[in-house]
Amino acid sequence: MSEAPASPLANRRILLVVGGGIAAYKALDLIRRLRERGATVRPLLTKGAQEFVTPLAAAALAGQPAHTDLFDRADEAEIGHIKLARDADAVVVAPATANLMARMATGHAPDLASTVLLATTLPILIAPAMNVAMWAHPATRRNLATLLADGVRVVGPNAGKMAEPETGPGRMAEPVEIADAVAAMLAEAPRETEGFGFLAGRAKPPIPTPTPTQLAGLRVLVTSGPTHEPIDPVRFIANRSSGRQGHAIAAAAAAAGATVTLVSGPVAIPDPAGVTVVRVETAREMLAAVEAALPASIAVFTAAVADWRPATETGSKIKKDGSGPAPLALVENPDILATIAARTTGRPDLVVGFAAETDTVIAHAQAKIARKGCDLIVANDVSEAGGVMGGGTNTVHLIARDGSVETWPTLDKDEVGRRLVARFTELLQR
């Protein structure tokens, strides 16, 4: 019987910086999750974090001393903040408050946490957590763009209820999601056996992160979510698409400086900041909105459009009469991706499709790109086992026109969005 593969976090050393927000309580569960996967965790608590969790609790769960003070006499006798900045495999900031993100982006280092973050050359992952308005504020968006350009990874934030009576994006990603993101980051980063020296470079993703001006002056069109095809006034044909991946791509394109139009089917997630959103219900409405949004340099068709719709829609609710339902006749919906890819005038420079498959994912995607005439297909497994529909992570395969395949590790959907935008930029430059 073969042994299970080792976790990417086995024997890895994680420096966990805990910021001062209500989400700090989740950092204790994160310590447990990381240790379950074989990692060694060293906690570092800001002064604000200590208002929510104690160093004793963090140290007890980690089995390691918790660090708190830049001017600790015992630690700083050996230049402790520099040692902390080097003696690990990765740094995780959870929660990453607006204050911590601002300090990281500007190099302001008045305390131990920000000093370590300024001095480190290690891969960094942040899990932002803050009020909805703070997350949407232009200053936070600028700081986020700077951190992304510096190679910092980001997981979340998620949308949901806040500590205060507000709802929206700003909740810290769940500990399991953060642990998955750390594992994905370290799966790509080189393992160092002698520690990190002063000249060691921070491990960068293999695909560059888009900068805030990389798509400046370009128009980007993204479709997202499902479509609803009405049967009667109360029933419709639909699918389980949450729209999270399409919305993440639109947000990443906007962060890269593009003028973005997002054509979205019915979803329960917030609109991305800085994006023009056109809401539709049906496939025919989506096609009309897409054509109205052209011209565009890049068009990304992420929406899970219903392939068929009822041939007729009744004007009143269909009632049970004991005789059984009448057969539901279906007709084919317009193929939005193929329609735009086949345009002889006004075709976007880069047309990208998505292939949501439940089996033989790559083979179906290779057939789809040949059939649709687009420039790139992003394929993923949406079977029940894949957990992509409605989930927070995605494993994608990029299929080129020649049939070649590039497979990425499982990543947070926001990270997939940023990487895809970086790849689209690279393809346009070619």
VMD Tcl script that draws the C-alpha trace (Angstrom):
set ca {
  {0.00 0.00 0.00}
  {1.52 3.33 -1.05}
  {1.97 6.09 1.50}
  {0.02 9.34 1.22}
  {2.09 12.20 -0.24}
  {3.66 14.52 2.32}
  {1.95 17.83 2.94}
  {3.65 20.85 1.30}
  {3.78 22.28 4.83}
  {5.56 19.30 6.39}
  {8.67 20.53 8.26}
  {8.14 24.09 7.01}
  {8.73 27.04 9.33}
  {6.02 29.71 9.35}
  {6.32 33.11 11.01}
  {2.74 34.16 11.77}
  {2.23 37.91 12.23}
  {-1.09 38.57 13.96}
  {-2.55 42.04 13.35}
  {-4.83 44.01 15.66}
  {-8.37 43.28 14.50}
  {-11.31 41.26 15.76}
  {-10.33 38.52 13.29}
  {-7.20 37.94 15.41}
  {-9.11 35.23 17.25}
  {-9.02 33.16 14.04}
  {-5.23 33.23 14.16}
  {-5.35 30.73 17.02}
  {-7.25 28.26 14.81}
  {-4.81 29.01 11.97}
  {-1.90 27.97 14.20}
  {-3.64 24.67 14.83}
  {-4.40 24.13 11.13}
  {-0.80 24.80 10.11}
  {0.58 22.50 12.77}
  {-1.84 19.74 11.76}
  {-0.15 19.81 8.34}
  {3.32 19.46 9.83}
  {4.45 23.10 9.97}
  {6.31 24.79 12.80}
  {4.63 28.09 13.69}
  {6.27 31.02 15.46}
  {3.70 33.69 16.47}
  {4.39 37.43 16.43}
  {1.62 39.58 17.92}
  {1.23 43.31 17.36}
  {0.17 45.51 20.27}
  {-3.33 45.65 18.79}
  {-3.50 41.87 18.43}
  {-2.85 41.52 22.16}
  {-6.14 43.33 22.79}
  {-7.94 40.32 21.26}
  {-5.69 37.30 21.94}
  {-2.93 36.78 24.47}
  {0.69 35.86 23.75}
  {0.25 32.98 26.19}
  {-2.61 31.47 24.16}
  {-0.68 31.81 20.89}
  {2.48 30.34 22.42}
  {0.59 27.43 23.97}
  {-1.01 26.47 20.66}
  {2.19 26.98 18.67}
  {4.53 25.30 21.13}
  {6.86 28.24 20.45}
  {7.46 31.55 22.26}
  {5.25 34.41 21.08}
  {7.14 37.57 20.12}
  {5.67 41.00 20.87}
  {8.28 43.68 21.57}
  {10.80 45.32 19.25}
  {12.88 46.33 22.26}
  {12.90 43.01 24.09}
  {16.31 42.95 25.79}
  {16.85 39.21 25.48}
  {15.83 38.98 21.82}
  {17.49 42.17 20.61}
  {20.81 41.30 22.22}
  {21.09 38.95 19.22}
  {19.34 41.35 16.78}
  {16.16 39.33 17.18}
  {14.05 41.13 14.60}
  {16.54 40.28 11.85}
  {16.69 36.68 12.99}
  {12.89 36.46 12.90}
  {12.92 37.94 9.41}
  {15.25 35.20 8.15}
  {14.69 32.08 10.23}
  {11.58 30.73 8.49}
  {10.30 29.52 5.15}
  {7.45 32.02 4.84}
  {5.72 34.88 6.61}
  {1.95 34.90 7.00}
  {0.10 38.04 8.12}
  {-3.35 37.15 9.47}
  {-5.25 39.29 9.99}
  {-3.61 41.91 7.79}
  {-5.29 45.10 8.96}
  {-5.48 48.27 6.89}
  {-2.81 49.73 9.20}
  {-0.42 46.81 8.68}
  {-0.95 46.86 4.91}
  {-0.21 50.59 4.84}
  {2.99 50.09 6.81}
  {4.09 47.27 4.53}
  {3.36 49.27 1.38}
  {5.21 52.39 2.58}
  {8.07 50.79 4.51}
  {6.99 52.36 7.81}
  {8.40 50.23 10.64}
  {7.67 51.54 14.16}
  {7.07 48.15 15.81}
  {8.38 44.58 15.75}
  {5.89 43.26 13.17}
  {6.46 45.99 10.58}
  {10.23 45.90 11.19}
  {10.34 42.17 10.52}
  {8.17 42.57 7.41}
  {10.50 45.28 6.11}
  {13.61 43.22 6.82}
  {12.43 39.87 5.47}
  {13.35 38.37 2.12}
  {10.89 35.47 2.55}
  {7.68 34.77 0.63}
  {4.84 36.71 2.26}
  {1.13 35.88 2.31}
  {-1.38 38.32 3.75}
  {-5.01 37.68 4.75}
  {-6.68 41.12 4.81}
  {-9.46 41.78 7.33}
  {-11.17 45.12 7.87}
  {-14.41 47.06 7.59}
  {-16.13 47.12 4.17}
  {-15.51 50.84 3.69}
  {-11.86 50.53 4.71}
  {-11.32 47.70 2.20}
  {-12.94 49.74 -0.60}
  {-11.08 52.97 0.26}
  {-8.74 54.21 -2.51}
  {-5.80 54.29 -0.07}
  {-6.23 50.60 0.74}
  {-6.58 49.76 -2.95}
  {-3.35 51.64 -3.70}
  {-1.56 49.85 -0.87}
  {-2.86 46.49 -2.09}
  {-1.64 47.21 -5.64}
  {1.81 48.12 -4.26}
  {2.02 44.92 -2.25}
  {0.94 42.81 -5.22}
  {3.58 44.49 -7.38}
  {6.15 43.67 -4.67}
  {5.27 39.97 -4.95}
  {3.18 39.67 -1.79}
  {0.49 36.99 -2.03}
  {-3.08 37.70 -0.90}
  {-5.87 35.37 0.23}
  {-9.34 36.86 0.68}
  {-10.97 38.82 2.07}
  {-14.32 37.07 1.95}
  {-17.73 38.70 1.87}
  {-20.10 38.37 4.81}
  {-21.29 39.90 8.04}
  {-18.89 42.11 9.96}
  {-18.48 42.60 13.70}
  {-20.37 45.86 13.20}
  {-23.83 45.68 11.56}
  {-22.51 45.74 7.98}
  {-22.15 43.14 5.26}
  {-19.69 42.93 2.37}
  {-16.09 42.10 1.50}
  {-13.66 42.43 4.38}
  {-13.95 39.24 6.44}
  {-10.66 37.43 6.87}
  {-10.39 34.20 4.88}
  {-11.06 31.10 6.95}
  {-8.04 29.37 8.54}
  {-8.35 26.37 6.20}
  {-8.32 28.68 3.16}
  {-5.23 30.46 4.50}
  {-3.46 27.17 5.18}
  {-4.25 26.04 1.61}
  {-2.84 29.31 0.24}
  {0.36 28.95 2.29}
  {0.78 25.40 1.02}
  {0.29 26.53 -2.60}
  {2.83 29.33 -2.15}
  {5.45 27.07 -0.61}
  {4.87 24.37 -3.22}
  {6.31 26.85 -5.74}
  {8.99 28.43 -3.53}
  {12.45 26.80 -3.39}
  {13.20 25.02 -0.11}
  {16.27 26.43 1.63}
  {18.33 24.06 3.78}
  {20.72 26.59 5.28}
  {18.22 29.36 6.05}
  {17.85 32.63 4.21}
  {20.80 34.99 4.05}
  {20.77 38.74 3.66}
  {21.13 38.47 -0.12}
  {18.41 35.87 -0.62}
  {15.69 37.11 -2.95}
  {12.04 36.78 -2.05}
  {10.47 33.86 -3.89}
  {8.30 35.24 -6.65}
  {5.38 33.53 -8.36}
  {6.35 32.03 -11.72}
  {3.86 34.39 -13.37}
  {4.43 38.11 -12.73}
  {1.81 40.03 -10.78}
  {0.16 42.83 -12.79}
  {1.16 46.34 -11.78}
  {-1.38 49.16 -11.28}
  {-0.56 50.62 -14.72}
  {0.05 47.51 -16.79}
  {-3.37 47.61 -18.49}
  {-3.80 51.40 -18.32}
  {-5.71 52.70 -21.34}
  {-7.12 49.27 -22.25}
  {-10.72 48.11 -22.08}
  {-11.44 44.69 -20.60}
  {-14.75 42.84 -20.81}
  {-15.55 39.99 -18.38}
  {-18.67 37.83 -18.08}
  {-19.45 36.15 -14.77}
  {-21.98 34.05 -12.90}
  {-24.82 31.87 -14.20}
  {-27.75 32.72 -16.43}
  {-31.37 32.05 -15.49}
  {-33.62 30.77 -18.26}
  {-37.31 31.15 -17.24}
  {-39.80 28.31 -17.43}
  {-42.64 30.30 -15.88}
  {-42.74 33.42 -13.68}
  {-41.35 31.52 -10.64}
  {-39.18 28.73 -12.10}
  {-36.03 28.77 -14.22}
  {-33.13 26.66 -15.49}
  {-29.82 27.64 -13.90}
  {-26.55 26.27 -12.54}
  {-24.47 26.54 -9.36}
  {-21.96 29.16 -10.55}
  {-21.24 31.69 -7.79}
  {-19.49 34.23 -10.05}
  {-16.49 34.43 -7.69}
  {-13.90 33.61 -10.35}
  {-15.26 36.05 -12.94}
  {-15.57 38.81 -10.36}
  {-11.99 38.12 -9.20}
  {-10.71 38.49 -12.78}
  {-12.61 41.77 -13.21}
  {-11.18 43.09 -9.93}
  {-7.63 42.11 -10.91}
  {-7.97 43.78 -14.31}
  {-9.21 46.97 -12.66}
  {-6.29 46.85 -10.20}
  {-3.99 46.62 -13.23}
  {-5.36 49.92 -14.56}
  {-7.88 48.68 -17.13}
  {-11.33 50.12 -17.78}
  {-13.45 47.08 -16.96}
  {-17.01 46.16 -17.85}
  {-18.38 43.15 -15.96}
  {-21.50 41.54 -17.44}
  {-22.89 39.47 -14.59}
  {-25.69 36.98 -14.29}
  {-27.57 36.69 -10.99}
  {-25.04 36.32 -8.15}
  {-25.02 36.85 -4.37}
  {-21.56 38.39 -4.10}
  {-20.59 42.10 -4.05}
  {-19.59 44.03 -7.14}
  {-15.81 44.48 -7.52}
  {-14.50 47.96 -6.78}
  {-13.73 50.21 -9.75}
  {-15.69 48.13 -12.26}
  {-18.77 48.97 -14.39}
  {-21.29 46.19 -13.77}
  {-24.09 45.30 -16.18}
  {-26.59 42.87 -14.64}
  {-28.47 40.40 -16.83}
  {-30.63 37.32 -16.35}
  {-30.66 35.26 -19.54}
  {-28.11 34.15 -22.12}
  {-29.69 36.34 -24.79}
  {-29.51 39.37 -22.49}
  {-25.87 38.55 -21.77}
  {-24.99 38.39 -25.47}
  {-26.68 41.76 -26.07}
  {-24.80 43.33 -23.13}
  {-21.49 41.89 -24.34}
  {-21.95 43.27 -27.85}
  {-22.91 46.66 -26.41}
  {-19.72 46.69 -24.27}
  {-17.41 46.26 -27.27}
  {-14.84 47.31 -28.38}
  {-12.43 45.81 -25.87}
  {-8.80 44.71 -25.97}
  {-9.44 41.63 -23.82}
  {-12.69 39.68 -23.47}
  {-12.88 36.96 -20.82}
  {-15.93 34.71 -20.90}
  {-16.06 33.23 -17.42}
  {-19.86 33.05 -17.11}
  {-21.49 29.63 -16.94}
  {-24.08 30.36 -19.62}
  {-27.01 27.93 -19.88}
  {-26.65 25.95 -23.09}
  {-30.45 25.60 -23.50}
  {-33.58 27.49 -22.57}
  {-37.25 26.47 -22.59}
  {-38.79 26.82 -26.02}
  {-41.74 28.66 -24.47}
  {-42.24 30.58 -21.25}
  {-45.70 30.47 -19.74}
  {-47.21 33.71 -18.49}
  {-48.51 32.15 -15.29}
  {-47.23 29.58 -12.80}
  {-47.56 25.98 -14.02}
  {-49.90 24.10 -11.66}
  {-50.06 20.45 -10.71}
  {-53.30 18.88 -11.94}
  {-52.59 15.22 -11.18}
  {-51.89 14.28 -14.79}
  {-48.11 14.76 -14.67}
  {-46.03 17.57 -16.13}
  {-45.98 18.33 -19.81}
  {-42.61 17.63 -21.51}
  {-40.22 20.57 -21.27}
  {-39.08 21.42 -24.80}
  {-35.67 23.10 -24.99}
  {-33.96 25.20 -27.64}
  {-30.27 26.08 -27.86}
  {-29.06 29.41 -26.51}
  {-26.69 31.62 -28.51}
  {-23.01 30.74 -28.11}
  {-21.56 33.99 -26.76}
  {-17.90 32.94 -26.83}
  {-18.03 31.59 -30.40}
  {-20.01 34.61 -31.59}
  {-17.44 37.11 -30.34}
  {-14.44 34.99 -31.38}
  {-15.80 34.78 -34.94}
  {-16.30 38.53 -35.42}
  {-14.55 39.90 -38.48}
  {-14.73 43.49 -37.21}
  {-14.36 44.63 -33.64}
  {-13.00 41.31 -32.39}
  {-11.03 41.78 -29.14}
  {-7.27 41.25 -29.45}
  {-7.49 38.45 -26.87}
  {-10.59 36.26 -26.49}
  {-10.52 33.89 -23.51}
  {-13.05 31.18 -22.78}
  {-13.67 28.98 -19.75}
  {-14.41 25.27 -19.85}
  {-16.20 23.99 -16.75}
  {-16.05 20.21 -17.03}
  {-16.94 17.25 -14.81}
  {-14.76 14.63 -16.54}
  {-11.83 14.39 -18.99}
  {-11.34 18.10 -18.37}
  {-8.32 18.73 -20.59}
  {-9.56 16.69 -23.56}
  {-12.92 18.48 -23.54}
  {-11.18 21.87 -23.27}
  {-8.85 21.07 -26.18}
  {-11.88 20.22 -28.30}
  {-13.63 23.39 -27.16}
  {-10.85 25.77 -28.18}
  {-10.75 24.23 -31.64}
  {-14.53 24.54 -31.92}
  {-14.98 28.04 -30.51}
  {-12.10 29.86 -32.22}
  {-10.91 31.69 -29.10}
  {-7.26 32.35 -28.23}
  {-7.10 30.63 -24.83}
  {-9.28 28.30 -22.75}
  {-9.12 28.17 -18.96}
  {-10.39 24.74 -17.94}
  {-11.37 23.51 -14.50}
  {-13.04 20.54 -12.83}
  {-16.51 21.48 -11.57}
  {-17.57 18.00 -10.51}
  {-18.85 17.59 -6.97}
  {-15.43 16.27 -5.94}
  {-13.75 19.34 -7.41}
  {-15.67 21.72 -5.14}
  {-15.14 24.68 -7.48}
  {-18.79 25.74 -7.92}
  {-19.34 28.14 -5.05}
  {-15.99 27.34 -3.44}
  {-13.09 29.65 -2.67}
  {-10.32 27.86 -4.57}
  {-9.73 26.73 -8.12}
  {-7.34 24.47 -10.02}
  {-7.05 25.61 -13.62}
  {-5.46 24.36 -16.82}
  {-4.57 26.86 -19.55}
  {-5.16 25.42 -23.02}
  {-3.53 27.19 -25.97}
  {-4.64 27.07 -29.61}
  {-2.02 24.44 -30.38}
  {-3.49 22.19 -27.68}
  {-0.61 22.67 -25.25}
  {-1.53 22.62 -21.56}
  {-0.24 24.57 -18.57}
  {-1.54 23.38 -15.18}
  {-1.48 25.59 -12.09}
  {-1.63 24.43 -8.47}
  {-4.81 24.85 -6.44}
  {-5.08 28.54 -5.56}
  {-7.48 31.02 -4.01}
  {-9.80 32.36 -6.74}
  {-8.55 35.91 -6.16}
  {-4.99 34.70 -6.77}
  {-6.12 32.83 -9.90}
  {-7.69 36.08 -11.11}
  {-4.50 38.08 -10.56}
  {-2.36 35.47 -12.28}
  {-4.70 35.21 -15.23}
  {-4.63 38.97 -15.72}
  {-0.82 38.85 -15.61}
  {-0.84 36.09 -18.22}
  {-3.30 38.02 -20.43}
  {-0.97 41.02 -20.25}
  {1.93 38.84 -21.28}
  {-0.02 37.43 -24.24}
  {-1.01 40.92 -25.42}
  {2.63 42.05 -25.28}
  {3.59 39.11 -27.49}
}
mol new
graphics top color blue
foreach p $ca { graphics top sphere $p radius 0.5 }
foreach p [lrange $ca 0 end-1] q [lrange $ca 1 end] { graphics top cylinder $p $q radius 0.2 }
display resetview
